[in-house]
Amino acid sequence: LITGLKVLYAKKKVPEKFIVSHEVACLLGTLIHDERIYQLIEKKKGATNMSDYVLGIRKKGRNEGKRIGRNEGIMTTLIKQLNQKFGNLSKDTIKEIKRSNKKQLNSLTLHIFDIEKEEDIKEILHQSF
């Protein structure tokens, strides 16, 4: 259990054969907060090799981080470009851009050359919601 916690939370190297009892596997599966992985672990009987699960969780976390980073990069670039075009955007407009989902950000990116006034930004964001 201790090794499992270290691997999950302290980012220790995953042993090639990280075999734990069914009970410990279920406990670690619960701590992962991933229902799909927990269900897979719970269905297995006997000892479980947790290596594949831990590596999968780390990969999922990396992918999620990349996705968030890309959206933040798009957001930051849009705000900089729009500030350059209109001077300083209002705090309200900046908040709205920061609350936007991927579809809205993509729409704003595609229409950036069509924007003539700050109100157009909000209109584009609302149309693509």
C-alpha positions in Angstrom: 0.0 0.0 0.0 2.8 2.4 0.9 4.6 1.8 -2.3 1.4 2.3 -4.2 0.8 5.6 -2.5 4.4 6.7 -3.3 4.0 5.7 -6.9 0.7 7.5 -7.3 1.4 10.7 -5.4 5.1 11.1 -5.1 5.6 10.3 -8.8 8.1 7.5 -8.0 9.2 5.2 -10.8 6.6 2.5 -11.5 8.0 -1.0 -10.8 7.7 -3.3 -13.8 5.8 -5.8 -11.7 3.9 -3.8 -9.2 1.8 -6.6 -7.8 -0.6 -6.0 -4.9 -3.4 -7.9 -3.2 -6.9 -7.4 -4.5 -7.9 -5.4 -1.4 -4.9 -3.0 -1.8 -5.6 -2.7 -5.6 -9.2 -1.7 -4.8 -8.1 0.8 -2.2 -5.6 2.3 -4.7 -8.3 2.3 -7.4 -10.6 4.3 -5.1 -7.9 6.8 -4.4 -7.3 7.3 -8.1 -10.8 8.8 -8.5 -11.3 7.1 -11.9 -14.5 5.0 -11.9 -13.5 3.1 -15.1 -10.2 2.0 -13.7 -11.8 1.1 -10.3 -14.4 -1.1 -12.0 -11.6 -2.9 -13.9 -9.7 -3.5 -10.7 -12.7 -4.6 -8.8 -13.7 -7.2 -11.4 -10.3 -8.9 -11.1 -9.8 -11.6 -8.5 -6.6 -12.2 -6.6 -3.4 -10.2 -6.9 -3.3 -7.4 -9.4 -0.4 -5.9 -11.4 -1.0 -2.1 -10.9 1.8 -1.0 -13.3 -0.4 -0.7 -16.3 -3.1 1.2 -14.4 -0.6 3.7 -12.9 1.0 4.3 -16.2 -2.4 4.8 -17.8 -3.4 7.3 -15.1 -0.2 9.3 -15.6 -0.7 9.4 -19.3 -4.3 10.6 -18.8 -3.0 13.3 -16.5 -0.4 14.4 -18.9 -2.9 14.6 -21.8 -5.3 16.6 -19.6 -2.5 19.0 -18.7 -1.6 19.4 -22.4 -5.2 20.1 -23.3 -5.6 22.7 -20.5 -2.3 24.3 -21.5 -3.3 24.6 -25.2 -6.6 26.3 -24.2 -4.8 28.7 -21.9 -2.2 29.5 -24.7 -5.0 30.2 -27.2 -6.8 32.4 -24.6 -3.6 34.3 -23.8 -2.8 34.9 -27.4 -6.3 36.1 -28.2 -6.4 38.5 -25.3 -3.0 39.9 -26.4 -4.1 40.3 -30.0 -7.4 41.9 -29.1 -5.7 44.2 -26.6 -3.3 45.2 -29.4 -6.2 45.9 -31.8 -8.5 47.8 -29.4 -6.2 49.0 -26.6 -7.1 47.6 -23.3 -10.1 45.3 -23.3 -12.6 45.7 -20.5 -12.3 43.4 -17.5 -15.7 42.0 -18.4 -14.6 41.0 -21.9 -11.4 39.4 -20.6 -13.4 37.4 -18.0 -15.8 36.2 -20.8 -12.9 35.1 -22.9 -11.3 33.3 -20.0 -14.6 31.5 -19.3 -14.9 30.4 -22.9 -14.9 26.7 -23.9 -12.8 25.3 -26.8 -15.5 25.8 -29.4 -15.9 29.5 -28.5 -12.2 30.1 -28.5 -11.9 28.5 -31.9 -14.7 30.6 -33.2 -13.1 33.8 -31.9 -9.8 32.7 -33.5 -11.5 32.2 -36.8 -13.3 35.6 -36.7 -10.5 37.7 -35.2 -10.2 39.7 -38.5 -13.9 40.3 -38.7 -14.0 42.0 -35.2 -14.5 45.7 -35.5 -15.4 46.6 -31.9 -15.3 45.0 -28.5 -19.0 44.1 -28.5 -18.3 41.9 -31.5 -16.1 39.7 -29.3 -19.1 39.0 -26.9 -21.4 38.4 -29.9 -19.1 35.8 -31.4 -18.7 34.1 -28.0 -22.4 34.0 -27.5 -23.2 32.7 -31.0 -20.8 29.8 -30.6 -22.0 28.7 -27.1 
